[in-house]
Amino acid sequence: MRERVVINENGRRKTVTKLEAAFKQLTNKAASGDLKAVQLLAALLRSAEENSNQALAPSSTLEEVDEKVVAGILKRMETSQNGNQENENPHKD
């Protein structure tokens, strides 16, 4: 994951680690509405936050705000996905 690879970003070549490239791809998928990518990214962020909280003093206000934002995004994504499934198959038996 530390191996460096060349990617194209905004029309420019850039060298990043495979880990950075993977996070960029995951973030792009989440931003485009991929519910599984959103959930995975949220879980990774929570895990990273927990690890950093062990080393730093917690800032509970920021954590609560972040949790509410992520929860809101997940709820909208799930609602949107459920609506899309109903639109795709409106004559379910």
N, C-alpha and C positions, 0 to 999 in steps of 0.2 A: 504494500500500500504506500510505501515511501518512494517507490520508483517514480521517476519523473517522466512525464509524457507531454507531447506538444498538442495543444488544442487551438481551435479557432474561436475567438471571442470578439464579437463586434467587428469582424473583418480583419482582426489582427491575430497573429500567431503568438501563443503564450505558453510557457512551460510551467506546469503545475504537477503536484503529486497525484497519483491515482486516487488517493483518498479525496483530495480536493475536487478532482474531476467527477467522482462519484457523487459527492455532495451537491455539486452544481447540477448534475443531471436529476437527482432526486428533488432538489428545490424547484427546478424548471417543471418537472412533472406535477408537483404539488401545486404550483402556481397556475398550471393549465387546467386544474380541476380533477386530477387523478386522486380519488378518495383514499386509496391504499397508500399512495405516496404521502398524502397529508398526514395520515395516521402514523406512518413510520417516522416521518420527520418530527412530528410532535413527540413521539416516544423518545427519539434520539435527543431532542432538545431537553426533555424532562430529565433524562439520564445524565446529560452533560451538566445540567443545572444542579442536580443532586450532588454530583461529584465536586462541582465548584463550591457548593454551599458547605461542604465538609472542610474546605480549606479557608473559606472566607466567612465573615459574619453575615448572617442572612439579612436580606432586605425584603421583608415579607410583603410590603406594599407592592413592589415591582413584581414579585412572584404572583401575587393574587391577580394583578392586572393582566399579566401574561397568560395565566391560566384561563381567565375569562375570555381573552381574545381568542386563544386556541379553541376553547370550548365553543365559542360562537361560530368560528370558522367551520369546525367539524359538524355542528348542528346544521348550518346552512348547506354544507356539502351533502350531508345525508338527506336533507329535505329535497335538494335539487336532484340528487340521484334517484330518490324514490319517485319524484315527479316525472323524471325521464323514463323510468321503467313503466309507469302507468301510461304515458304517452305512446310508448313503443308497442304496448299490448293492451289497447283500450277495451277489448272484448274478452276479458278473462272470464272463464267459467267458474 
